[in-house]
Amino acid sequence: MWDRTLRVILAVLGCVTCGLALGATGWVQPEYTVTLSPAFAGAGQTRTGSTVLTLNHDGPATIQASVVQAGDEVLSHDTTADTLVTSYSLTGAALGASADADWVSSSQFVAPARSYTVEGSGLSDITFHVRGAAAPLRANDAGAYSASIVLTVTW
């Protein structure tokens, strides 16, 4: 059996994204961006965002999250070193029991041992959720925060 992979890079909060489609299997849209809303207005606030990723696949597949550089999974200010507490989840009927029932910390989401099973074949909608939490006792720096996640599909 051949090991084929497909990657899509997800950016959070407006970064440029890209992906690679191979053969008949691929992400229907190769670029995805998630925006958290509304904007943070004070200390201790939590914001969420999500987007639907559509995978066209010809059989069962596995999804794993990773990053290009260490730390890319954490929502970080675009010009300062400020960060938000970051969590993710993947949901959708095609993921069956492997779908996340709750938020997963950014470090655990990109852990090499974590994977999601996509059942069946055809078009599968998978919802990618992001949550950012501001510091509880101080205001985070104003401005854009971004993170980049790579989702690799193996079939």
C-alpha positions in Angstrom: 0.0 0.0 0.0 1.3 3.4 -0.9 1.6 6.1 1.7 0.1 9.3 0.3 0.0 12.6 2.1 -1.8 15.8 1.6 -1.1 18.9 3.7 -3.1 22.1 4.2 -1.7 24.9 6.2 -4.2 26.7 8.4 -3.6 30.2 9.5 -5.5 31.9 12.2 -6.3 35.6 12.2 -5.6 36.5 8.6 -2.3 35.0 7.6 -1.7 33.7 4.1 -2.4 30.0 3.8 -1.6 27.3 1.2 -2.1 23.7 0.5 -1.2 20.9 -1.9 -3.7 18.6 -3.6 -2.7 15.2 -4.9 -4.6 13.1 -7.4 -8.3 12.5 -6.7 -7.9 13.2 -3.0 -7.5 16.7 -1.8 -8.9 19.6 0.1 -11.7 21.2 -1.9 -10.3 24.6 -1.1 -6.5 24.7 -0.6 -6.5 27.9 1.6 -8.3 28.3 4.9 -8.2 31.1 7.5 -10.0 31.4 10.8 -10.7 34.7 12.5 -11.5 35.0 16.2 -14.4 37.4 16.9 -15.3 39.7 18.4 -12.0 41.5 19.0 -10.5 41.3 22.5 -11.5 44.3 24.7 -10.0 43.4 28.0 -8.2 41.0 30.3 -9.3 37.4 30.8 -11.5 37.3 27.7 -11.9 34.2 25.5 -12.7 34.3 21.8 -13.4 31.5 19.3 -13.6 31.0 15.6 -14.0 28.1 13.2 -14.0 27.1 9.5 -15.3 24.1 7.6 -12.6 22.2 5.8 -13.9 19.9 3.0 -11.8 16.8 2.2 -12.5 14.9 -1.0 -11.2 11.4 -0.4 -11.5 8.0 -2.0 -11.4 5.9 1.2 -10.6 6.1 4.9 -7.9 8.6 5.8 -6.0 9.9 8.9 -5.4 13.5 9.8 -2.5 14.7 12.0 -1.7 18.3 13.0 1.8 19.7 13.1 3.7 23.0 12.7 6.5 24.1 10.4 8.4 25.8 13.3 8.1 25.2 17.0 5.6 27.6 18.6 3.6 28.2 15.4 0.6 26.5 17.1 0.3 29.3 19.7 -1.6 32.5 18.9 1.2 35.1 19.0 1.2 38.9 18.4 2.4 39.7 14.9 5.0 42.3 16.1 5.5 41.6 19.9 6.2 38.5 21.9 2.8 38.5 23.5 0.8 35.3 23.3 -2.7 34.0 24.0 -3.6 30.6 25.6 -4.5 28.6 22.5 -6.7 25.6 22.0 -8.0 23.7 19.0 -10.5 21.0 18.1 -11.6 19.1 15.0 -15.2 18.0 14.7 -17.5 16.5 12.1 -19.5 13.4 11.4 -16.8 11.9 9.2 -14.4 11.8 12.2 -16.7 9.5 14.2 -15.3 8.7 17.6 -12.0 10.4 16.8 -13.7 13.9 16.8 -12.7 16.1 19.7 -15.4 16.3 22.4 -13.6 19.3 24.1 -10.9 21.8 23.5 -7.3 20.4 23.1 -4.3 22.5 24.2 -2.2 23.7 21.4 0.8 21.5 22.4 -1.4 18.4 22.6 -3.1 19.2 19.3 0.2 19.1 17.4 1.5 16.1 19.4 2.9 13.4 17.0 0.8 10.7 18.6 -2.6 12.5 18.1 -4.6 11.7 15.0 -8.1 11.7 13.6 -9.7 9.1 11.4 -11.8 10.2 8.5 -14.3 7.4 7.6 -15.9 6.6 4.3 -15.2 8.3 1.0 -16.4 11.3 -1.0 -16.7 14.8 0.4 -16.3 15.1 4.2 -16.8 18.3 6.1 -14.5 18.7 9.0 -14.8 21.8 11.3 -11.6 23.3 12.6 -12.1 25.3 15.8 -9.7 27.7 17.4 -9.9 29.4 20.9 -7.7 32.1 22.2 -7.7 33.3 25.8 -6.3 36.6 27.0 -4.2 36.8 30.1 -6.5 36.9 33.2 -4.8 39.7 35.1 -3.4 42.1 32.4 -4.4 43.3 29.0 -2.7 41.6 26.1 -1.0 43.8 23.5 -3.4 45.2 20.9 -3.1 44.0 17.4 -3.2 40.9 15.3 -2.3 37.5 16.7 -1.7 34.5 14.4 -0.8 30.9 14.4 -0.2 28.3 11.7 -1.2 24.7 11.8 -0.4 22.1 9.1 -3.0 19.3 8.7 -1.5 16.3 7.0 -3.9 13.7 5.5 -2.5 10.2 5.0 -4.5 7.5 3.1 
